[in-house]
Amino acid sequence: MRRAAAFRSDHAYRRRLLGALAVVLALGVALVRWWPAPSPRAPDGPFGERSADRIQINEVQPTAQAREQTPPPPAPAPPKVVPNNVVIEDKIEFGTSALAVDVPGDDDQLRDGTTDTPRAARTPDTNARLFRAVQPDYPTAAREASVQARVRVAVQVSETGRVTGATVLKRWRLPDEGQARTVARLDHGLEEAALVAARRSRFRPAQQNGQPVASQTTLTFEFGTSE
């Protein structure tokens, strides 16, 4: 009987002990699970908690230079007018010249007003050669009208190579397509521009027997062409 009672008492003690252990374990699990997590704390020392740095931003006022507007791009340069061609006519034309000169009888001198100039040699050994060509001005009116023309000018060249007289021999209109067309007169100041350029030209004078002599030759000017 005593052994049985002792066995029952020991068994009950074990049961109570196991129950207590179970309760303690359950409490430990509950504490671990539902215990509030500690807030992070910055460590002490030089790496401890620091206050937020304050950054000061200075407002930059625009200067007068910055407010200046960017200058507009320069206007495109106008198309360059190709210089007009100056064609030297090697063949000397005689007898068909329309130079306005007076021949005083059988005198050997040609007179232009009151200035005496030597008579041009009829058949020089060496013809006058162009030394300095002068490009004629392309008049604004002709450029605006897109006039293309050609002017042939007869010039009298002195023994020094200077032009002493000039007159228009022939005129042509040059269409965009087709052949050149002879006209009686050119407007827009083209003839005057050709005469001015002819008078400003300089020549190496013609020579006869090794001596410079006066002579006649022609110059041809073209306006408004690109060649």
PyMOL CGO cylinders between C-alpha atoms (Angstrom):
from pymol import cmd
from pymol.cgo import CYLINDER

trace = [
    CYLINDER, 0.00, 0.00, 0.00, 2.78, 2.36, 0.88, 0.3, 1, 1, 1, 1, 1, 1,
    CYLINDER, 2.78, 2.36, 0.88, 4.59, 1.65, -2.35, 0.3, 1, 1, 1, 1, 1, 1,
    CYLINDER, 4.59, 1.65, -2.35, 1.47, 2.34, -4.37, 0.3, 1, 1, 1, 1, 1, 1,
    CYLINDER, 1.47, 2.34, -4.37, 0.83, 5.59, -2.54, 0.3, 1, 1, 1, 1, 1, 1,
    CYLINDER, 0.83, 5.59, -2.54, 4.41, 6.66, -3.02, 0.3, 1, 1, 1, 1, 1, 1,
    CYLINDER, 4.41, 6.66, -3.02, 4.20, 5.86, -6.73, 0.3, 1, 1, 1, 1, 1, 1,
    CYLINDER, 4.20, 5.86, -6.73, 1.05, 7.91, -7.12, 0.3, 1, 1, 1, 1, 1, 1,
    CYLINDER, 1.05, 7.91, -7.12, 2.55, 10.81, -5.22, 0.3, 1, 1, 1, 1, 1, 1,
    CYLINDER, 2.55, 10.81, -5.22, 5.69, 10.76, -7.37, 0.3, 1, 1, 1, 1, 1, 1,
    CYLINDER, 5.69, 10.76, -7.37, 3.63, 10.57, -10.53, 0.3, 1, 1, 1, 1, 1, 1,
    CYLINDER, 3.63, 10.57, -10.53, 1.53, 13.55, -9.49, 0.3, 1, 1, 1, 1, 1, 1,
    CYLINDER, 1.53, 13.55, -9.49, 4.69, 15.54, -8.70, 0.3, 1, 1, 1, 1, 1, 1,
    CYLINDER, 4.69, 15.54, -8.70, 6.07, 14.89, -12.14, 0.3, 1, 1, 1, 1, 1, 1,
    CYLINDER, 6.07, 14.89, -12.14, 2.84, 15.96, -13.74, 0.3, 1, 1, 1, 1, 1, 1,
    CYLINDER, 2.84, 15.96, -13.74, 2.82, 19.20, -11.78, 0.3, 1, 1, 1, 1, 1, 1,
    CYLINDER, 2.82, 19.20, -11.78, 6.46, 19.79, -12.64, 0.3, 1, 1, 1, 1, 1, 1,
    CYLINDER, 6.46, 19.79, -12.64, 5.84, 19.24, -16.36, 0.3, 1, 1, 1, 1, 1, 1,
    CYLINDER, 5.84, 19.24, -16.36, 2.82, 21.52, -16.23, 0.3, 1, 1, 1, 1, 1, 1,
    CYLINDER, 2.82, 21.52, -16.23, 4.84, 24.25, -14.57, 0.3, 1, 1, 1, 1, 1, 1,
    CYLINDER, 4.84, 24.25, -14.57, 7.58, 23.89, -17.16, 0.3, 1, 1, 1, 1, 1, 1,
    CYLINDER, 7.58, 23.89, -17.16, 5.01, 24.12, -19.93, 0.3, 1, 1, 1, 1, 1, 1,
    CYLINDER, 5.01, 24.12, -19.93, 3.54, 27.29, -18.43, 0.3, 1, 1, 1, 1, 1, 1,
    CYLINDER, 3.54, 27.29, -18.43, 7.00, 28.84, -18.02, 0.3, 1, 1, 1, 1, 1, 1,
    CYLINDER, 7.00, 28.84, -18.02, 7.89, 27.96, -21.62, 0.3, 1, 1, 1, 1, 1, 1,
    CYLINDER, 7.89, 27.96, -21.62, 4.64, 29.41, -22.91, 0.3, 1, 1, 1, 1, 1, 1,
    CYLINDER, 4.64, 29.41, -22.91, 5.26, 32.64, -21.00, 0.3, 1, 1, 1, 1, 1, 1,
    CYLINDER, 5.26, 32.64, -21.00, 8.80, 32.85, -22.41, 0.3, 1, 1, 1, 1, 1, 1,
    CYLINDER, 8.80, 32.85, -22.41, 7.54, 32.40, -25.96, 0.3, 1, 1, 1, 1, 1, 1,
    CYLINDER, 7.54, 32.40, -25.96, 4.85, 35.02, -25.40, 0.3, 1, 1, 1, 1, 1, 1,
    CYLINDER, 4.85, 35.02, -25.40, 7.36, 37.50, -24.00, 0.3, 1, 1, 1, 1, 1, 1,
    CYLINDER, 7.36, 37.50, -24.00, 9.72, 37.01, -26.92, 0.3, 1, 1, 1, 1, 1, 1,
    CYLINDER, 9.72, 37.01, -26.92, 6.97, 37.34, -29.49, 0.3, 1, 1, 1, 1, 1, 1,
    CYLINDER, 6.97, 37.34, -29.49, 4.96, 40.24, -28.15, 0.3, 1, 1, 1, 1, 1, 1,
    CYLINDER, 4.96, 40.24, -28.15, 7.61, 42.20, -26.28, 0.3, 1, 1, 1, 1, 1, 1,
    CYLINDER, 7.61, 42.20, -26.28, 7.98, 45.61, -27.98, 0.3, 1, 1, 1, 1, 1, 1,
    CYLINDER, 7.98, 45.61, -27.98, 11.18, 46.00, -30.01, 0.3, 1, 1, 1, 1, 1, 1,
    CYLINDER, 11.18, 46.00, -30.01, 13.58, 48.55, -28.56, 0.3, 1, 1, 1, 1, 1, 1,
    CYLINDER, 13.58, 48.55, -28.56, 14.01, 51.77, -30.57, 0.3, 1, 1, 1, 1, 1, 1,
    CYLINDER, 14.01, 51.77, -30.57, 17.43, 52.09, -32.22, 0.3, 1, 1, 1, 1, 1, 1,
    CYLINDER, 17.43, 52.09, -32.22, 19.75, 54.31, -30.32, 0.3, 1, 1, 1, 1, 1, 1,
    CYLINDER, 19.75, 54.31, -30.32, 22.72, 56.00, -31.79, 0.3, 1, 1, 1, 1, 1, 1,
    CYLINDER, 22.72, 56.00, -31.79, 25.97, 55.08, -30.16, 0.3, 1, 1, 1, 1, 1, 1,
    CYLINDER, 25.97, 55.08, -30.16, 27.71, 57.55, -27.94, 0.3, 1, 1, 1, 1, 1, 1,
    CYLINDER, 27.71, 57.55, -27.94, 30.94, 59.22, -28.91, 0.3, 1, 1, 1, 1, 1, 1,
    CYLINDER, 30.94, 59.22, -28.91, 31.99, 60.94, -32.14, 0.3, 1, 1, 1, 1, 1, 1,
    CYLINDER, 31.99, 60.94, -32.14, 29.69, 58.67, -34.16, 0.3, 1, 1, 1, 1, 1, 1,
    CYLINDER, 29.69, 58.67, -34.16, 26.70, 59.23, -31.93, 0.3, 1, 1, 1, 1, 1, 1,
    CYLINDER, 26.70, 59.23, -31.93, 23.45, 60.92, -32.79, 0.3, 1, 1, 1, 1, 1, 1,
    CYLINDER, 23.45, 60.92, -32.79, 23.85, 64.07, -34.83, 0.3, 1, 1, 1, 1, 1, 1,
    CYLINDER, 23.85, 64.07, -34.83, 21.32, 66.73, -35.51, 0.3, 1, 1, 1, 1, 1, 1,
    CYLINDER, 21.32, 66.73, -35.51, 20.24, 67.33, -39.07, 0.3, 1, 1, 1, 1, 1, 1,
    CYLINDER, 20.24, 67.33, -39.07, 22.58, 69.69, -40.89, 0.3, 1, 1, 1, 1, 1, 1,
    CYLINDER, 22.58, 69.69, -40.89, 21.01, 72.90, -42.10, 0.3, 1, 1, 1, 1, 1, 1,
    CYLINDER, 21.01, 72.90, -42.10, 22.00, 73.88, -45.64, 0.3, 1, 1, 1, 1, 1, 1,
    CYLINDER, 22.00, 73.88, -45.64, 21.64, 77.51, -46.54, 0.3, 1, 1, 1, 1, 1, 1,
    CYLINDER, 21.64, 77.51, -46.54, 20.82, 78.21, -50.17, 0.3, 1, 1, 1, 1, 1, 1,
    CYLINDER, 20.82, 78.21, -50.17, 21.58, 81.68, -51.39, 0.3, 1, 1, 1, 1, 1, 1,
    CYLINDER, 21.58, 81.68, -51.39, 19.32, 82.94, -54.15, 0.3, 1, 1, 1, 1, 1, 1,
    CYLINDER, 19.32, 82.94, -54.15, 21.38, 84.11, -57.11, 0.3, 1, 1, 1, 1, 1, 1,
    CYLINDER, 21.38, 84.11, -57.11, 20.05, 87.28, -58.63, 0.3, 1, 1, 1, 1, 1, 1,
    CYLINDER, 20.05, 87.28, -58.63, 20.36, 87.34, -62.44, 0.3, 1, 1, 1, 1, 1, 1,
    CYLINDER, 20.36, 87.34, -62.44, 22.81, 89.94, -63.62, 0.3, 1, 1, 1, 1, 1, 1,
    CYLINDER, 22.81, 89.94, -63.62, 22.23, 92.37, -66.41, 0.3, 1, 1, 1, 1, 1, 1,
    CYLINDER, 22.23, 92.37, -66.41, 24.52, 90.35, -68.63, 0.3, 1, 1, 1, 1, 1, 1,
    CYLINDER, 24.52, 90.35, -68.63, 22.51, 87.19, -67.98, 0.3, 1, 1, 1, 1, 1, 1,
    CYLINDER, 22.51, 87.19, -67.98, 19.28, 89.00, -68.78, 0.3, 1, 1, 1, 1, 1, 1,
    CYLINDER, 19.28, 89.00, -68.78, 20.55, 90.17, -72.11, 0.3, 1, 1, 1, 1, 1, 1,
    CYLINDER, 20.55, 90.17, -72.11, 18.94, 88.31, -74.91, 0.3, 1, 1, 1, 1, 1, 1,
    CYLINDER, 18.94, 88.31, -74.91, 21.10, 86.30, -77.21, 0.3, 1, 1, 1, 1, 1, 1,
    CYLINDER, 21.10, 86.30, -77.21, 21.71, 88.43, -80.29, 0.3, 1, 1, 1, 1, 1, 1,
    CYLINDER, 21.71, 88.43, -80.29, 19.97, 87.14, -83.39, 0.3, 1, 1, 1, 1, 1, 1,
    CYLINDER, 19.97, 87.14, -83.39, 22.13, 85.29, -85.88, 0.3, 1, 1, 1, 1, 1, 1,
    CYLINDER, 22.13, 85.29, -85.88, 23.61, 87.51, -88.56, 0.3, 1, 1, 1, 1, 1, 1,
    CYLINDER, 23.61, 87.51, -88.56, 21.60, 87.86, -91.70, 0.3, 1, 1, 1, 1, 1, 1,
    CYLINDER, 21.60, 87.86, -91.70, 22.79, 85.63, -94.52, 0.3, 1, 1, 1, 1, 1, 1,
    CYLINDER, 22.79, 85.63, -94.52, 25.17, 87.35, -96.84, 0.3, 1, 1, 1, 1, 1, 1,
    CYLINDER, 25.17, 87.35, -96.84, 23.65, 88.30, -100.19, 0.3, 1, 1, 1, 1, 1, 1,
    CYLINDER, 23.65, 88.30, -100.19, 24.66, 86.07, -103.06, 0.3, 1, 1, 1, 1, 1, 1,
    CYLINDER, 24.66, 86.07, -103.06, 27.90, 87.15, -104.58, 0.3, 1, 1, 1, 1, 1, 1,
    CYLINDER, 27.90, 87.15, -104.58, 27.55, 88.49, -108.06, 0.3, 1, 1, 1, 1, 1, 1,
    CYLINDER, 27.55, 88.49, -108.06, 29.95, 86.70, -110.33, 0.3, 1, 1, 1, 1, 1, 1,
    CYLINDER, 29.95, 86.70, -110.33, 32.22, 89.25, -112.02, 0.3, 1, 1, 1, 1, 1, 1,
    CYLINDER, 32.22, 89.25, -112.02, 31.24, 89.95, -115.57, 0.3, 1, 1, 1, 1, 1, 1,
    CYLINDER, 31.24, 89.95, -115.57, 33.46, 88.51, -118.21, 0.3, 1, 1, 1, 1, 1, 1,
    CYLINDER, 33.46, 88.51, -118.21, 35.77, 90.76, -120.18, 0.3, 1, 1, 1, 1, 1, 1,
    CYLINDER, 35.77, 90.76, -120.18, 36.52, 89.28, -123.57, 0.3, 1, 1, 1, 1, 1, 1,
    CYLINDER, 36.52, 89.28, -123.57, 39.37, 90.70, -125.64, 0.3, 1, 1, 1, 1, 1, 1,
    CYLINDER, 39.37, 90.70, -125.64, 38.72, 90.77, -129.32, 0.3, 1, 1, 1, 1, 1, 1,
    CYLINDER, 38.72, 90.77, -129.32, 42.07, 90.14, -131.00, 0.3, 1, 1, 1, 1, 1, 1,
    CYLINDER, 42.07, 90.14, -131.00, 40.72, 90.98, -134.41, 0.3, 1, 1, 1, 1, 1, 1,
    CYLINDER, 40.72, 90.98, -134.41, 40.89, 94.69, -135.04, 0.3, 1, 1, 1, 1, 1, 1,
    CYLINDER, 40.89, 94.69, -135.04, 37.88, 96.07, -136.82, 0.3, 1, 1, 1, 1, 1, 1,
    CYLINDER, 37.88, 96.07, -136.82, 38.39, 99.03, -139.13, 0.3, 1, 1, 1, 1, 1, 1,
    CYLINDER, 38.39, 99.03, -139.13, 35.93, 100.88, -141.27, 0.3, 1, 1, 1, 1, 1, 1,
    CYLINDER, 35.93, 100.88, -141.27, 32.90, 99.83, -139.22, 0.3, 1, 1, 1, 1, 1, 1,
    CYLINDER, 32.90, 99.83, -139.22, 33.67, 101.92, -136.15, 0.3, 1, 1, 1, 1, 1, 1,
    CYLINDER, 33.67, 101.92, -136.15, 31.03, 104.35, -135.00, 0.3, 1, 1, 1, 1, 1, 1,
    CYLINDER, 31.03, 104.35, -135.00, 33.45, 106.49, -133.02, 0.3, 1, 1, 1, 1, 1, 1,
    CYLINDER, 33.45, 106.49, -133.02, 32.30, 110.08, -132.81, 0.3, 1, 1, 1, 1, 1, 1,
    CYLINDER, 32.30, 110.08, -132.81, 35.41, 111.83, -134.15, 0.3, 1, 1, 1, 1, 1, 1,
    CYLINDER, 35.41, 111.83, -134.15, 35.84, 114.64, -136.57, 0.3, 1, 1, 1, 1, 1, 1,
    CYLINDER, 35.84, 114.64, -136.57, 38.35, 114.29, -139.39, 0.3, 1, 1, 1, 1, 1, 1,
    CYLINDER, 38.35, 114.29, -139.39, 39.54, 117.81, -140.34, 0.3, 1, 1, 1, 1, 1, 1,
    CYLINDER, 39.54, 117.81, -140.34, 40.14, 117.49, -144.07, 0.3, 1, 1, 1, 1, 1, 1,
    CYLINDER, 40.14, 117.49, -144.07, 43.35, 115.72, -145.04, 0.3, 1, 1, 1, 1, 1, 1,
    CYLINDER, 43.35, 115.72, -145.04, 45.02, 116.37, -141.70, 0.3, 1, 1, 1, 1, 1, 1,
    CYLINDER, 45.02, 116.37, -141.70, 46.90, 113.39, -140.29, 0.3, 1, 1, 1, 1, 1, 1,
    CYLINDER, 46.90, 113.39, -140.29, 45.53, 114.02, -136.79, 0.3, 1, 1, 1, 1, 1, 1,
    CYLINDER, 45.53, 114.02, -136.79, 42.15, 112.97, -135.38, 0.3, 1, 1, 1, 1, 1, 1,
    CYLINDER, 42.15, 112.97, -135.38, 40.50, 115.61, -133.26, 0.3, 1, 1, 1, 1, 1, 1,
    CYLINDER, 40.50, 115.61, -133.26, 38.22, 114.92, -130.28, 0.3, 1, 1, 1, 1, 1, 1,
    CYLINDER, 38.22, 114.92, -130.28, 37.00, 118.33, -129.20, 0.3, 1, 1, 1, 1, 1, 1,
    CYLINDER, 37.00, 118.33, -129.20, 40.10, 120.44, -128.74, 0.3, 1, 1, 1, 1, 1, 1,
    CYLINDER, 40.10, 120.44, -128.74, 42.48, 117.59, -127.84, 0.3, 1, 1, 1, 1, 1, 1,
    CYLINDER, 42.48, 117.59, -127.84, 44.80, 116.31, -130.55, 0.3, 1, 1, 1, 1, 1, 1,
    CYLINDER, 44.80, 116.31, -130.55, 45.35, 112.53, -130.62, 0.3, 1, 1, 1, 1, 1, 1,
    CYLINDER, 45.35, 112.53, -130.62, 47.50, 110.58, -133.10, 0.3, 1, 1, 1, 1, 1, 1,
    CYLINDER, 47.50, 110.58, -133.10, 45.68, 108.69, -135.82, 0.3, 1, 1, 1, 1, 1, 1,
    CYLINDER, 45.68, 108.69, -135.82, 45.34, 104.98, -135.09, 0.3, 1, 1, 1, 1, 1, 1,
    CYLINDER, 45.34, 104.98, -135.09, 47.70, 102.78, -137.04, 0.3, 1, 1, 1, 1, 1, 1,
    CYLINDER, 47.70, 102.78, -137.04, 45.85, 100.92, -139.78, 0.3, 1, 1, 1, 1, 1, 1,
    CYLINDER, 45.85, 100.92, -139.78, 47.95, 97.78, -139.73, 0.3, 1, 1, 1, 1, 1, 1,
    CYLINDER, 47.95, 97.78, -139.73, 50.21, 97.65, -136.65, 0.3, 1, 1, 1, 1, 1, 1,
    CYLINDER, 50.21, 97.65, -136.65, 52.75, 94.89, -136.39, 0.3, 1, 1, 1, 1, 1, 1,
    CYLINDER, 52.75, 94.89, -136.39, 51.52, 94.06, -132.87, 0.3, 1, 1, 1, 1, 1, 1,
    CYLINDER, 51.52, 94.06, -132.87, 47.98, 94.75, -131.74, 0.3, 1, 1, 1, 1, 1, 1,
    CYLINDER, 47.98, 94.75, -131.74, 47.17, 96.43, -128.44, 0.3, 1, 1, 1, 1, 1, 1,
    CYLINDER, 47.17, 96.43, -128.44, 46.87, 93.91, -125.59, 0.3, 1, 1, 1, 1, 1, 1,
    CYLINDER, 46.87, 93.91, -125.59, 44.74, 94.37, -122.50, 0.3, 1, 1, 1, 1, 1, 1,
    CYLINDER, 44.74, 94.37, -122.50, 46.95, 95.07, -119.49, 0.3, 1, 1, 1, 1, 1, 1,
    CYLINDER, 46.95, 95.07, -119.49, 44.41, 95.93, -116.77, 0.3, 1, 1, 1, 1, 1, 1,
    CYLINDER, 44.41, 95.93, -116.77, 40.82, 94.79, -117.13, 0.3, 1, 1, 1, 1, 1, 1,
    CYLINDER, 40.82, 94.79, -117.13, 38.13, 96.74, -115.28, 0.3, 1, 1, 1, 1, 1, 1,
    CYLINDER, 38.13, 96.74, -115.28, 34.96, 94.90, -114.34, 0.3, 1, 1, 1, 1, 1, 1,
    CYLINDER, 34.96, 94.90, -114.34, 31.86, 96.99, -115.06, 0.3, 1, 1, 1, 1, 1, 1,
    CYLINDER, 31.86, 96.99, -115.06, 29.34, 97.68, -112.33, 0.3, 1, 1, 1, 1, 1, 1,
    CYLINDER, 29.34, 97.68, -112.33, 26.13, 95.67, -112.57, 0.3, 1, 1, 1, 1, 1, 1,
    CYLINDER, 26.13, 95.67, -112.57, 23.45, 98.37, -112.14, 0.3, 1, 1, 1, 1, 1, 1,
    CYLINDER, 23.45, 98.37, -112.14, 20.94, 97.78, -109.37, 0.3, 1, 1, 1, 1, 1, 1,
    CYLINDER, 20.94, 97.78, -109.37, 17.97, 98.17, -111.70, 0.3, 1, 1, 1, 1, 1, 1,
    CYLINDER, 17.97, 98.17, -111.70, 19.38, 95.56, -114.08, 0.3, 1, 1, 1, 1, 1, 1,
    CYLINDER, 19.38, 95.56, -114.08, 20.11, 93.18, -111.18, 0.3, 1, 1, 1, 1, 1, 1,
    CYLINDER, 20.11, 93.18, -111.18, 16.58, 93.54, -109.82, 0.3, 1, 1, 1, 1, 1, 1,
    CYLINDER, 16.58, 93.54, -109.82, 15.17, 92.84, -113.28, 0.3, 1, 1, 1, 1, 1, 1,
    CYLINDER, 15.17, 92.84, -113.28, 17.59, 89.89, -113.75, 0.3, 1, 1, 1, 1, 1, 1,
    CYLINDER, 17.59, 89.89, -113.75, 18.77, 91.33, -117.05, 0.3, 1, 1, 1, 1, 1, 1,
    CYLINDER, 18.77, 91.33, -117.05, 21.45, 89.34, -118.85, 0.3, 1, 1, 1, 1, 1, 1,
    CYLINDER, 21.45, 89.34, -118.85, 23.20, 91.19, -121.62, 0.3, 1, 1, 1, 1, 1, 1,
    CYLINDER, 23.20, 91.19, -121.62, 26.37, 91.56, -123.64, 0.3, 1, 1, 1, 1, 1, 1,
    CYLINDER, 26.37, 91.56, -123.64, 27.90, 94.82, -124.86, 0.3, 1, 1, 1, 1, 1, 1,
    CYLINDER, 27.90, 94.82, -124.86, 30.71, 95.20, -127.38, 0.3, 1, 1, 1, 1, 1, 1,
    CYLINDER, 30.71, 95.20, -127.38, 32.66, 98.45, -127.14, 0.3, 1, 1, 1, 1, 1, 1,
    CYLINDER, 32.66, 98.45, -127.14, 35.15, 99.89, -129.64, 0.3, 1, 1, 1, 1, 1, 1,
    CYLINDER, 35.15, 99.89, -129.64, 38.07, 101.63, -127.94, 0.3, 1, 1, 1, 1, 1, 1,
    CYLINDER, 38.07, 101.63, -127.94, 40.81, 103.91, -129.21, 0.3, 1, 1, 1, 1, 1, 1,
    CYLINDER, 40.81, 103.91, -129.21, 44.15, 103.14, -127.51, 0.3, 1, 1, 1, 1, 1, 1,
    CYLINDER, 44.15, 103.14, -127.51, 46.92, 105.74, -127.42, 0.3, 1, 1, 1, 1, 1, 1,
    CYLINDER, 46.92, 105.74, -127.42, 50.68, 105.14, -127.65, 0.3, 1, 1, 1, 1, 1, 1,
    CYLINDER, 50.68, 105.14, -127.65, 50.79, 105.06, -123.84, 0.3, 1, 1, 1, 1, 1, 1,
    CYLINDER, 50.79, 105.06, -123.84, 48.09, 102.39, -123.58, 0.3, 1, 1, 1, 1, 1, 1,
    CYLINDER, 48.09, 102.39, -123.58, 45.37, 104.69, -122.30, 0.3, 1, 1, 1, 1, 1, 1,
    CYLINDER, 45.37, 104.69, -122.30, 41.87, 104.61, -123.77, 0.3, 1, 1, 1, 1, 1, 1,
    CYLINDER, 41.87, 104.61, -123.77, 41.15, 107.89, -125.49, 0.3, 1, 1, 1, 1, 1, 1,
    CYLINDER, 41.15, 107.89, -125.49, 37.72, 107.03, -126.85, 0.3, 1, 1, 1, 1, 1, 1,
    CYLINDER, 37.72, 107.03, -126.85, 35.00, 104.42, -126.46, 0.3, 1, 1, 1, 1, 1, 1,
    CYLINDER, 35.00, 104.42, -126.46, 31.66, 103.78, -128.14, 0.3, 1, 1, 1, 1, 1, 1,
    CYLINDER, 31.66, 103.78, -128.14, 29.13, 100.96, -128.17, 0.3, 1, 1, 1, 1, 1, 1,
    CYLINDER, 29.13, 100.96, -128.17, 29.24, 98.84, -131.31, 0.3, 1, 1, 1, 1, 1, 1,
    CYLINDER, 29.24, 98.84, -131.31, 26.71, 96.10, -130.60, 0.3, 1, 1, 1, 1, 1, 1,
    CYLINDER, 26.71, 96.10, -130.60, 24.29, 94.92, -127.92, 0.3, 1, 1, 1, 1, 1, 1,
    CYLINDER, 24.29, 94.92, -127.92, 22.72, 91.55, -127.12, 0.3, 1, 1, 1, 1, 1, 1,
    CYLINDER, 22.72, 91.55, -127.12, 20.10, 90.29, -124.70, 0.3, 1, 1, 1, 1, 1, 1,
    CYLINDER, 20.10, 90.29, -124.70, 21.01, 86.88, -123.28, 0.3, 1, 1, 1, 1, 1, 1,
    CYLINDER, 21.01, 86.88, -123.28, 17.93, 84.80, -122.45, 0.3, 1, 1, 1, 1, 1, 1,
    CYLINDER, 17.93, 84.80, -122.45, 18.08, 81.95, -119.94, 0.3, 1, 1, 1, 1, 1, 1,
    CYLINDER, 18.08, 81.95, -119.94, 17.64, 79.53, -122.80, 0.3, 1, 1, 1, 1, 1, 1,
    CYLINDER, 17.64, 79.53, -122.80, 18.22, 79.99, -126.48, 0.3, 1, 1, 1, 1, 1, 1,
    CYLINDER, 18.22, 79.99, -126.48, 20.55, 82.15, -128.53, 0.3, 1, 1, 1, 1, 1, 1,
    CYLINDER, 20.55, 82.15, -128.53, 21.60, 85.72, -127.86, 0.3, 1, 1, 1, 1, 1, 1,
    CYLINDER, 21.60, 85.72, -127.86, 19.36, 88.33, -129.46, 0.3, 1, 1, 1, 1, 1, 1,
    CYLINDER, 19.36, 88.33, -129.46, 20.69, 91.58, -130.95, 0.3, 1, 1, 1, 1, 1, 1,
    CYLINDER, 20.69, 91.58, -130.95, 18.91, 94.70, -129.70, 0.3, 1, 1, 1, 1, 1, 1,
    CYLINDER, 18.91, 94.70, -129.70, 19.07, 98.37, -130.65, 0.3, 1, 1, 1, 1, 1, 1,
    CYLINDER, 19.07, 98.37, -130.65, 19.55, 99.59, -127.06, 0.3, 1, 1, 1, 1, 1, 1,
    CYLINDER, 19.55, 99.59, -127.06, 19.98, 98.28, -123.53, 0.3, 1, 1, 1, 1, 1, 1,
    CYLINDER, 19.98, 98.28, -123.53, 18.26, 100.01, -120.64, 0.3, 1, 1, 1, 1, 1, 1,
    CYLINDER, 18.26, 100.01, -120.64, 19.02, 99.99, -116.90, 0.3, 1, 1, 1, 1, 1, 1,
    CYLINDER, 19.02, 99.99, -116.90, 22.35, 101.78, -117.44, 0.3, 1, 1, 1, 1, 1, 1,
    CYLINDER, 22.35, 101.78, -117.44, 24.15, 98.75, -118.89, 0.3, 1, 1, 1, 1, 1, 1,
    CYLINDER, 24.15, 98.75, -118.89, 25.65, 100.60, -121.86, 0.3, 1, 1, 1, 1, 1, 1,
    CYLINDER, 25.65, 100.60, -121.86, 26.92, 103.42, -119.64, 0.3, 1, 1, 1, 1, 1, 1,
    CYLINDER, 26.92, 103.42, -119.64, 28.50, 100.91, -117.25, 0.3, 1, 1, 1, 1, 1, 1,
    CYLINDER, 28.50, 100.91, -117.25, 30.27, 99.18, -120.14, 0.3, 1, 1, 1, 1, 1, 1,
    CYLINDER, 30.27, 99.18, -120.14, 31.63, 102.49, -121.47, 0.3, 1, 1, 1, 1, 1, 1,
    CYLINDER, 31.63, 102.49, -121.47, 32.93, 103.52, -118.04, 0.3, 1, 1, 1, 1, 1, 1,
    CYLINDER, 32.93, 103.52, -118.04, 34.73, 100.20, -117.63, 0.3, 1, 1, 1, 1, 1, 1,
    CYLINDER, 34.73, 100.20, -117.63, 36.19, 100.44, -121.13, 0.3, 1, 1, 1, 1, 1, 1,
    CYLINDER, 36.19, 100.44, -121.13, 37.57, 103.95, -120.55, 0.3, 1, 1, 1, 1, 1, 1,
    CYLINDER, 37.57, 103.95, -120.55, 39.22, 102.85, -117.30, 0.3, 1, 1, 1, 1, 1, 1,
    CYLINDER, 39.22, 102.85, -117.30, 40.95, 99.86, -118.89, 0.3, 1, 1, 1, 1, 1, 1,
    CYLINDER, 40.95, 99.86, -118.89, 44.64, 99.96, -119.70, 0.3, 1, 1, 1, 1, 1, 1,
    CYLINDER, 44.64, 99.96, -119.70, 46.49, 98.35, -122.61, 0.3, 1, 1, 1, 1, 1, 1,
    CYLINDER, 46.49, 98.35, -122.61, 49.94, 97.54, -123.79, 0.3, 1, 1, 1, 1, 1, 1,
    CYLINDER, 49.94, 97.54, -123.79, 50.01, 99.76, -126.88, 0.3, 1, 1, 1, 1, 1, 1,
    CYLINDER, 50.01, 99.76, -126.88, 50.22, 98.41, -130.38, 0.3, 1, 1, 1, 1, 1, 1,
    CYLINDER, 50.22, 98.41, -130.38, 53.61, 98.57, -132.05, 0.3, 1, 1, 1, 1, 1, 1,
    CYLINDER, 53.61, 98.57, -132.05, 54.65, 99.49, -135.56, 0.3, 1, 1, 1, 1, 1, 1,
    CYLINDER, 54.65, 99.49, -135.56, 58.31, 99.03, -136.55, 0.3, 1, 1, 1, 1, 1, 1,
    CYLINDER, 58.31, 99.03, -136.55, 59.16, 98.55, -132.87, 0.3, 1, 1, 1, 1, 1, 1,
    CYLINDER, 59.16, 98.55, -132.87, 57.52, 101.83, -131.81, 0.3, 1, 1, 1, 1, 1, 1,
    CYLINDER, 57.52, 101.83, -131.81, 54.27, 102.21, -129.83, 0.3, 1, 1, 1, 1, 1, 1,
    CYLINDER, 54.27, 102.21, -129.83, 51.44, 103.55, -131.95, 0.3, 1, 1, 1, 1, 1, 1,
    CYLINDER, 51.44, 103.55, -131.95, 47.79, 104.40, -131.43, 0.3, 1, 1, 1, 1, 1, 1,
    CYLINDER, 47.79, 104.40, -131.43, 45.36, 101.70, -132.44, 0.3, 1, 1, 1, 1, 1, 1,
    CYLINDER, 45.36, 101.70, -132.44, 41.79, 100.53, -132.17, 0.3, 1, 1, 1, 1, 1, 1,
    CYLINDER, 41.79, 100.53, -132.17, 40.41, 97.33, -130.66, 0.3, 1, 1, 1, 1, 1, 1,
    CYLINDER, 40.41, 97.33, -130.66, 37.22, 96.09, -129.06, 0.3, 1, 1, 1, 1, 1, 1,
    CYLINDER, 37.22, 96.09, -129.06, 36.14, 94.87, -125.63, 0.3, 1, 1, 1, 1, 1, 1,
    CYLINDER, 36.14, 94.87, -125.63, 33.09, 92.77, -124.88, 0.3, 1, 1, 1, 1, 1, 1,
    CYLINDER, 33.09, 92.77, -124.88, 31.37, 92.89, -121.46, 0.3, 1, 1, 1, 1, 1, 1,
    CYLINDER, 31.37, 92.89, -121.46, 28.72, 90.53, -120.16, 0.3, 1, 1, 1, 1, 1, 1,
    CYLINDER, 28.72, 90.53, -120.16, 26.24, 91.34, -117.40, 0.3, 1, 1, 1, 1, 1, 1,
    CYLINDER, 26.24, 91.34, -117.40, 24.29, 88.95, -115.19, 0.3, 1, 1, 1, 1, 1, 1,
    CYLINDER, 24.29, 88.95, -115.19, 25.97, 85.76, -116.34, 0.3, 1, 1, 1, 1, 1, 1,
    CYLINDER, 25.97, 85.76, -116.34, 27.65, 83.26, -114.04, 0.3, 1, 1, 1, 1, 1, 1,
    CYLINDER, 27.65, 83.26, -114.04, 30.25, 82.02, -116.46, 0.3, 1, 1, 1, 1, 1, 1,
]
cmd.load_cgo(trace, "trace")
